[in-house]
Amino acid sequence: QVQLVESGGGLVQAGGSLRLSCAASGSIVSINAMGWYRQAPGKQRELVAAITSGGTTNYADSVKGRFTISRDNAKNTVYLQMNGMNPKDTAVYYCNADIYRSGRMWPTAYWGQGTQVTVSS
């Protein structure tokens, strides 16, 4: 069993900040990439940011310079620091992790439960 549990979502004013956390637990051998996706009403889910086990990052153009992804490998946790938020950031945010489990040759993608982020104008 592997679970990803998210926290940190909520309501924030435009220009404000939030920090999301996502902790993986269970029968984990190692974690490769971790990331954050979001889905706004009526839109497709999109990649917000991703980070490798070595710390290499990539971001959606819409969040570059405003959001920062980081991870704590000892805690199997990924974070998303969101600064300078605007109403277009309103969405359900999902964390993702590619996880190696014991006895399996290839990693499996796991998803968090989703956390609502709402930015008011």
CORCORSUL-V975505 format. One record per helix or strand. SS is the DSSP state (alpha for helix, beta for strand). FROM is the first residue (numbers start at 1). TO is the last residue. If there is no record, write none. Layout:
ss=SS from=FROM to=TO
ss=SS from=FROM to=TO
//
This chain:
ss=beta from=2 to=7
ss=beta from=10 to=13
ss=beta from=18 to=26
ss=beta from=30 to=39
ss=beta from=46 to=51
ss=beta from=57 to=59
ss=alpha from=61 to=63
ss=beta from=67 to=72
ss=alpha from=73 to=75
ss=beta from=77 to=82
ss=alpha from=87 to=89
ss=beta from=91 to=100
ss=beta from=108 to=111
ss=beta from=115 to=120
//
